[in-house]
Amino acid sequence: MPKVEITTDKLNLDVKEGYALIDMCEDHDTSILFGCRDGACGACMIKVLEGADKISPMQDDEKDFLETMAALPNERLACQCRIYGDVKIAVSE
Ligand code: FES
């Protein structure tokens, strides 16, 4: 079972493979914020510290949005991520 560590919240959670990160955050008290829930507002930006290859691949819309936001290479939109293995993430500042 994949493990998600959110360093910002000092949380370690077990999730089902393929589980949506947004659902995990809503099931627990995390500091990752959500707005549009559709990859269009940037409220849910996270940094992937470990396990980037264990998160669902970035689609063109997310890639385009992150480029517009001048995001770092390890940043993702949490509302667009599904978990397939152990990952360590933090809230982007
Ligand atoms: S909640 Fe708006 S981009 Fe993720």
Residues whose N, C-alpha, C, O or C-beta is under 5 A from the ligand:
A	BS01	FES	F34 G35 C36 R37 D38 G39 A40 C41 G42 A43 C44 L77 C79
